[in-house]
């Protein structure tokens, strides 16, 4: 029996990709990416396949491993998780979103007790911006009978300072939520280990 918890990251990666004797692919992966989260969450398929020994199959294995980890995290997180403050949102998504290289706009659906229903992707933008429309944002909250939502998106630059566009979009969503009856409680911008709440900063 193998004690997986005692293996190094390189050894675990070697098992994951089926590394053969004499290969040094796992070592190359660790050298190329600064951390395990950067490898699993921040890497694009094109970047992985540039590494010698990493083809389509091994790329799929790495990305599938990441997706399984995220689903496990989501399963644990949605077990009556209560969102009371911006820090709760940061704790929920920071581990992944700080490493994303594109701007992801997501919504967090809450029930009447502020318990987490689900986290949903709304849009994936370019390196610098993510454009969202109220129609896209509120479709799932209406279907899932959410009592309220939180918006969250990341800044790949690592600086969570909201842009003028961020503030404008948030105000539009807040107005739409008031009309629909599903209030937008806050908009959290995720940076590299830091975050800013537009509600706390009185920007909305």
N, C-alpha and C positions, 0 to 999 in steps of 0.2 A: 504493500500500500504506500502511496505517495502522500507525504504531509505537505499539501499545497501551500499552506500558510507559512511554511518555512522556506519556500523557494524564492529566489530573487526575481525581479521583474524580467530580467533577460531570460531566465529559465522558463518562466511562465509564458512569455512571448514565443519562445522556441516550441513549447508544447502546442500553443494555439495555432501556429502556422505550419506545424509538422516539419520543423527544421531537421535536416538530415545531418549525419555526422560529417564534420569538416566544413559545414556551412557557417557563416557568421552573419546571417541576415538579421537576427534579433539584436545583435550588437550594433549593426548599422542603423537599425530603427531607433535605438536609444541615443545614438550619436546625432542622428538627424533631427530629432525632436527633443526639445528641452525637458519635457516631462511626460509622464504617462497620460495625463489629461490632454496634453497637446497632441500626442499621437492618436489617441482614440477619438477625442472630440474635435480637435482643431484641424486634423489632416483631411485633405481632399483626396479622392481616389487617384487623381492625376499625379499628386505629389508622392503618394505611396508607390505607384508603379514606376517612378523614376529610380527607385532604389534597387540595386542589383539583387536579384533573387525574389523580388516581389512582383508576381504577375497578377492577373485578374482574380484567380482563385484565392490567393493569400490576401489580396485586398478585400475581397468579399468576407473572408473569415474575420479580419480585423474589424471591419465596419459592422458585421453582424454581432460580434462580441460587444461592441459599444451599444448597439441598439438593445440587446438583451439586458445590459446593465441599466440602461435608462428605463426600460419597462419595469425592471425590478424596483428601481428607485421610485418610479411613479406609483407602483402598487403599494409600497410602504407609505408613501407621502399622502395618498388619498384616503388612508384609513382614519376617517374623522379628524383630519388635520384642520385646526382652527386658525384662521388668519386674522390677527388682531391689529397688527402694526406692520409698517414697511420692512422691518427687520425679519419678520416671518416670511415675507415674500423673497427677500434676499437669501435667506437660509434655504428656501425651497428650490431656487433656480440658479444661484450663483455658481455652484459646483460645475455646472455645464456651460452656462451662457457666457461666462467670462472668457472662455477659450474659443468661442465661435468666431470665424473669420468673415462672416457676412452678418448683416443686421437682420435679426429675427424679431418679428413683432408677434407677441403671444398674449392671450387673455387667460385670466384665472377666473373660473366660474365658482360662485359661492351660493350656498343655500341661505335660508332665513336665519340660521344660527352662525353664519360666517364660516361654515365648514366647507372645505374644498370639495367641489364636485369633479372638476377636471382642469387640465391645462391644455389649451388648444393653440396650435400654430395658425396664425392668420395670414402672414405674408413673410416672404424672404426677400430682402432687398439686395442692393449692391453693397460694396464695401463701405459706403458712406450714408446711404439713406434707405428708408423703407416706407413706401407709400401705402396707406390703408384707407379704406372707405367704411363709413359707419354700417353700411349694408353687410359687408363682409364680417365686421366685428360682431354684430348682434344676431346673426343668423343662428348660430349654435346656442347662445344663451336663451333665445326664445324657444328653440326646440327642446332644450334640456330643462326648461322652467327654472332658470337661475334667478335668484333674488337680487343679485348684484354681481359686478365684475371688477377686476383689476386689470389694467394694461401693464405690460412689461416688455421692454425691448433692450437689446444690448448695443453698446458702441464698440465696434472692433478696435478702435484706437485705444481703448482702455480708459478714456476720460468720460465719465458719466454726465458731464455738464449738458443739460438739455439744449437743443438747438431751437431756433425760432419756429422751425417746422414741427418739432416735437410738441411745443407748447400749443401751436395752432391746431394740430390734429387732436390733441387732448381736449381742448375746449369744444371742438366739434363733437367728439364722442360723448362728452359730458352732457351737452345739449340734447343729443340724440337719445341718450340714456334716460334723461328726464322725461322726454316725450313718450318713449316706449314703456317706461316704468321699470327699467332695469338700470339702476344707477351705477355710474362709474365712480368707484370709491377713491381710486388713486391711479397714478401712472408712475411706475418705477423704471428708472434707467440704470442698467447694469454696466459697470465698468470692470476693470481688472482688479477684483477684490474689493471694490467700492461700489456704492450705489447712491442715487439721489431720488427722493420722493418729491414729485411735483406738488403734492398736497402739503407736505411739510414745509416746502419752500414758498408756499402761497403763490404758486405760478398758475393755478387754475381756480 
